[in-house]
Amino acid sequence: MPTHPKSTTLTDKIYGTHTLEEAILRELLETPQVQRLKHINQLGVPEEFFCTKNFSRYEHSVGVLLLLKLLGASPEEQVAGLLHDVSHTAFSHVIDALMGDTRLEDFQDRQHYAVITSPGLARILTKYGYDPKRISRLGQFTLLDCPIPGLCADRLDYALRQMPPASAKRALAKVVHQNGRIVFQDQPSATDFATMFLKLQVDLWGGFESAFRYNLLAGALKAGLANGDIVTADLWTDDAKVIAKLTRSHHAGIHTTLQLLRCKSLAHLPRNGEIVFKKFRYVDPLFLTKHGETLKVSDVDANFKAKLTQAQQDNAKGIRLPLIDSYLPVQCHTGGSV
């Protein structure tokens, strides 16, 4: 009979190389639900159609697991961390521009219970003595997940992956676990991280390029569903499979949209169309004072507080998008036309 390895080696660009010995984590890693995340882009729009480099939900999920291990999270919280993104459809939060609310981006959250308690995952969880219903309730795992503006492993990991490597390394070295919370060891480190996180929100996650590309891709998906090129079940496969079906469509608008999305910058297009909204993500992390107390960055840094308030106000106004149909074909920023 074949022998199964008793450990799995994971190598991550943020946390380095780790040996995974827990049987449940190794078994969950190999499930179709977790493996599928290798083909789901974290930023929603696949890199071919996006303005920046991307990474997979799998990379992020493994990162969250390793981060929770470093922080000394319970085994149950580690399991929840590995599985926290399995309820994402293809294209991640683009689904909220298709059939959800882009201000909340909570479509995935509303599917999480059903996915975690489905027979495949529930069988493994139960086998190792875990209650699938408990694992699905992420809010009870305070290191993994907490309300905005708190810092949790989920937010910390995906932000670290988009920061300059040196900045990510410095931030990671300064976080500690205190009473079920992630806190920074000093105020400068907390301020630096909060400021970089806010910049990512303004420039990328909640910026024009993301909002426009989410809107465009959601439009192509909507057309594909209406045209019969894809069905709702396809959204539970992965990004590449859905894109392949869209590229085989005879719908001219879908092809035009995909061509436009291949432009690496769309910032030059006149913004004369509808106003859309994006979720406002930010952190106001806790840090330890010299006297062992915990304070938020906004408690002591007026400059950060002012920048945060301005960003919130700007986000509330929404983002005006281009009215594409009025001037196709469009010139890409690099000179090509679509």
Summary of the structure (lengths in Angstrom):
residues: 338
radius of gyration: 20.9
end to end distance: 57.1
largest distance: 66.7
contacts: 1086
relative contact order: 0.12
helix: 52%
strand: 9%
